[in-house]
Amino acid sequence: MSSAQQPAPPRPTSRDVAKAAGVSQATVSLVLGEKWRGRVSSSTAERVRDSARELGYRPNLAARSLRMGRTRTALLVVPALTNEFFARVYTGAAAVAAEHDFGVVLYPSPDGTGPARDPFASARAALDGVIASSMATGALGALRGAGLPLVMLDSDPEDGEAAARVNLDIAHGMHQVAGHLLGLGHRRIVHLASAVETWTFAVRARALREAVREVPGAALRTVTAALDVGAARAAAEAVLSAPGPPPTAIVCDDDILAAGACKAARRRGLRVPGDISVTGFDDLALATAVEPELTTVRLPAEQVGQRGMTALLDVLEGRPAARHDLPVRLVVRGSTAPPPTA
């Protein structure tokens, strides 16, 4: 028989691991299932893991899932697939999931604004839990009625229906933006706000109003636009062409909106930041692709996904899931400067 026809060596089993480590199969199951703490000593657990590695043992995930009543699959629901922020959230969630032999299915809500279509009619039995990121008001009815553990990311902390929650310190981020601009001397500020009604954008608007209100002589005007460069450009052009003293700064809810505001300024013959300052939010790749590069707030999107998946795993294992408020940071670049003196 040629070497190409030789049968493959038998796959090592948990019994082989148990024999090599000098323990029972039950102990192997506890250790490799991460349920050994309080039942097995650390030295024994390490011996089992070493034996499994040396033998090249891999658990039969399908069989284990059937025993546990689990599919080892999580659903990540996001407002849109085209936004880099949500791609990074997925990357973080998928990385943690892979470490625990889980898969993550990505599911978009239509247009990022309306209710997500119910994915559960055919897939309910194929999911262990749901992670929902930055969802619009009214978008989660189907998710909440699915009877699955729900972890919310970047969402209203007063909504008590989630099993766990991971938030960003969005208000502090906008306070940093306002403090930066007000400190430079800006007093006529426009807020180019997202037209999407979500908790995260509502927090940005409230924090900006609070900060501007505290400074004598400072005024804030708000206009809204869809999360699209063209829509943002049109909204900003309307503001810049309006009668009366022009704004000296435009605070945008997102880097995409900020790119549109910069285009509007150029079309009006204005220099950024010489005539008008522009700030973004998120610190997407776009923030350093435009010229001048955007002053913006960096959001740790991958960490949001990592913490969200970790929280879901905690819920599934019956562990208390900590609530996280992740810090954000203002990154000052070339799109902001003191207002013109004239």
Salt bridges, closest charged atoms under 4 A:
GLU34 OE1 - ARG37 NH1 3.35
GLU46 OE1 - ARG49 NH2 3.13
GLU46 OE2 - ARG53 NH2 3.59
ASP50 OD1 - ARG53 NH2 2.23
GLU84 OE2 - ARG88 NH1 3.42
ASP101 OD2 - ARG64 NH2 3.64
ASP159 OD2 - ARG144 NH2 2.09
GLU161 OE1 - ARG144 NE 3.68
GLU210 OE1 - HIS175 NE2 3.64
GLU237 OE2 - ARG233 NH1 2.49
GLU237 OE2 - ARG267 NH1 3.99
ASP253 OD1 - HIS191 NE2 2.79
ASP275 OD1 - ARG271 NH2 3.17
ASP282 OD1 - ARG204 NH1 3.87
ASP283 OD2 - ARG298 NE 2.62
ASP283 OD1 - ARG333 NH1 3.05
ASP314 OD1 - ARG319 NE 2.92
GLU317 OE2 - ARG70 NH1 3.48
